[in-house]
Every structure is written in structure tokens, then in C-alpha cells.
Amino acid sequence: GVGPEKAQVIPREADGTLGEPTSFVADAHAADLLVHPYTFRNENEFLPAELRDPGEEPGDYGRAIEEQLVFWETGIDGMFTDNPDTGLVSRELFQD
């Protein structure tokens, strides 16, 4: 498997919002590799601009589950996260 930085799967635009997914996941899967990007965090300062809670402090939690759901949609197989509870919730929501 491979563990790319998450921007290799979905880069950010100049304004800090999520861009379009790359072909990274499909290319890795074509080579029979699992993909586990890193590092997913809950704090606003690490989230794409559109998923930060406005008016909150950089260290406050934003909408991390929403970010993770976008990444699950790309076909990733897992993720590295500093908040495994959030990762489990997003995975369960994605599978439902």
C-alpha cells in the first residue's frame, strides 16, 4: 500500500478549498496498492477553508467528518488520523 499526503488525492485550490480529486487512487488501485492518505485532523487550521467553522479559533473543531466523507468517495481504503473516533464515524457514515 501507499500513504500519500492527502493533497495528492485531493489538492487544495489557491483559496484553500478542496479541488478536484486526482487519479492517484485509481492509479494505485490499478497497481494493486491500497491507499491510506495522511493526516486527517479535526481542527479548523487543518481543514479546507469551506469546512472550517467561521469565527472559531484555529484549534477548535470544524467539519472534519465532511472532509473525510469527500475522501472516502475517492475510493481510499483507509486513512491516517490524529482523531480515530472521527475516522470511525466517517467510515460508518460512508458505508451506510
Secondary structure, 3 states (H helix, E strand, C coil): CECCEHHHCCCECCCCCECCCCCHHHHHHHCCCCECCECECCEHHHCCHHHCCCCCCCCCECCHHHHHHHHHHCCCCCCCECCHHHHHHHHHHHHC
